[in-house]
Amino acid sequence: MVNDTSSRHRGAFTLLKRAVGAAILAGVVGGGGFLAYAWYPSIAPIAKPAASSFSDEAVRRGALVAAAGYCAECHTRQDRGGGPALAGDYAMETPFGAIYSPNITPDPETGIGHWSEAAFKRAMNRGVSRDGSHLYPAFPFDHFTKVSDQDVADLYAYLMTRAPVHMEHRANTVPFPFSIRLLQAGWKLMFFTPGRFRPDPNHDTQWNRGAYLAEGDAHCGSCHTPRNLLGAEKASHAYDGAVIDGWIAPPLNDHNPTPVVWTEDELFAYLRHGVAPLHGSAAGPMAPVPHQFLSQLPESDVRAIAHYYADLDHAAARAGQDQAAIAVAMAQSKIDLTGPQTDPDARLYQGACAACHYNAAPAPVSGRPELALNNALWLDEPNNLFMVMLHGIGAAEGQDGIAMPSFYAGLSDADMARIAAYLRRTRTTRPPWTDLEKKAAAMRATLKTPPINASH
């Protein structure tokens, strides 16, 4: 009996040792496989190429690629008084800490002067630096991997012919273990599929050109698609909208709640000129996109992007109710300016806003955004409305030569909350916003310094 029990114990112990051994072996093999996947060799530095080694045509094309990708926006310091273009040190605040963009001028010591075209291409296509370390997905390599080899080569030519700027950037504040670059390979394994853009044979040339630009170089989804807890875009919610620096980048698909559809013409006007006749002006993080970058592209490219998103939005099939929505908006706008007001919130709106936002039939006047048709009032949260009140819109941001002053000093949080509540209930059919005064204070707190055009 004792011998039988001992025998069973020895057998169980042997099985346990085998199971542990198998688990260790699987871990070693799996770890080795992950390291093989994650490891990239360093690419040898090169002598800084002479600007004359690149053709003028390649540099010209590369300038367009840089404009479509907004390179200068994220690689130029904005705080501390700003910095030289493309020299980096732009602070990207993420849930994992601050990430400072690198210097992409051809400075040999602090920039990419020693980078070969192969090293640059690997960074764009794979998100791997010249030294073999993985780049954080704050650099949108998940979009840039779709950019064609020719466009990458042209972008390299453009960057390597810029004036070199010697400038160190600040150290990232990403904490352990997220600071371990090798772990970014695990992120890529879960969320990154490398590969160039492939045209869809079910669509025409213009649609495919728009898709190529929007999904690749312009990386629109980086701002307009919500992200999961690990910072990856939620593929199942593509273009559903997301919060960026306190602002809401609105949905670019048919989940956009505005009563007037973003048609191809509206999108083109907005992307090309920074103002759409029925939807208002570009503001906040979106303002530089039309004015500083897309304005450099051929109109055909901007039209292609508009064509692509109008198709995703099913705009042509949804625009039938637009005229009715415009008529309702015009009627309410007239009441606000000319009708007798007993509502104290309406009187506050009259005094602060109505004179500049009044519109009469049959349609809004360019330069007078009709708030009843604007994204800001129809979104789930009042962020954009409060941000515009606080920031204002400079003459170089929205429609050329037309500005809105900041009400940072002119309106209290309670005032902004009252105006927001009034506009939400009189201009939309959506549920009331909640905790408006608290949210107004939160938006105010995102401004480190008052805007220079703040009204008093």
Beta strands, then each sheet from edge to edge (+ up, - down):
strand 1: 91-94
strand 2: 97-100
strand 3: 242-244
strand 4: 247-249
strand 5: 275-276
strand 6: 280-281
sheet 1: 1+ 2-
sheet 2: 3+ 4-
sheet 3: 5+ 6-
end
